[in-house]
Amino acid sequence: MKTVLITGSSSGIGRGCALRFAKAGYRIIAHGRDIDRLRAVAEKIEAAGGTAKTVTAEMGDMDDIARLADEATEFGPLSAVIHCAAKFTYGPVDVARFEDWDKSIDSVLRATIRLTAHTLEAVKQAEGAYVYICGPTAWLGWKNHAIHSALRHAQAGFARALFEDVREDGVRVTLIHPGFVNTPASSPEGKDRTKMIQVEDIAEMIFQSVTLPNTACVSELHLRPQRSPYL
């Protein structure tokens, strides 16, 4: 049975990916922070035809990251690591925000790097894939998004360079840049949710990227709503 680790799988894109891979019979290592929500997702994974193992971990805690990787690789090679979990920080550059920034650096950037390093040998064994959910702040600079944008720029740079490091090992690395996705994280104010990208749509694109023949790699993928969701 193929195994995939999905961070942030208790809701949103992570949850959608968990259910899509479950339909294909994968074992899902479902990560999240809320055990009750994870258990609910695990039930849906099992009902969809997959196998679930739930693991709680704080993305900003490097010991938790190491433990998550250990539990994810318990079954052997990893066909994919799909990294959806992240911390969002918003506001002006100000000395009063140092603590929040440090938490964001740990939760977004250090977590990405550490989790990748801890799981790399298991992914190499499977000639598997890494998928990182990023977004437009990986190449744009928006007002009050300086730190979040910096972290996403760094995350994207890490992923692009990682591909060059591991491509000859058969490991694929994919950056996903979604526009408005119909998840709880997207503000509904002034928008039509039916015109947003649906979770099932992006989960399908991620599934196809991971399961392509090993002669090709979707290195970067931009998804935008076909029609503007703004009212």
Buried (B, 14 or more C-beta within 10 A) or exposed (E): EBBBBBBBBBBBBBBBBBBBBBEBEBBBBBBBBEEEBBBBBBEBBEEBEBBBBBBBBBBBBBEBBBBBBEBBBEBEBBBBBBBBBBBEBEBEEEEEBEEBBEBBBBBBBBBBBBBBEBBBEBBBBBBBBBBBBBBBBBEEEEEEBBBBBBBBBBBBEBBEEBBEEBEEEBBBBBBBBBBBBBBEEBEEEEBBEEBBBBBEBBBBBBBEBBBBEEEEBBBBBEBEBEEEBEE
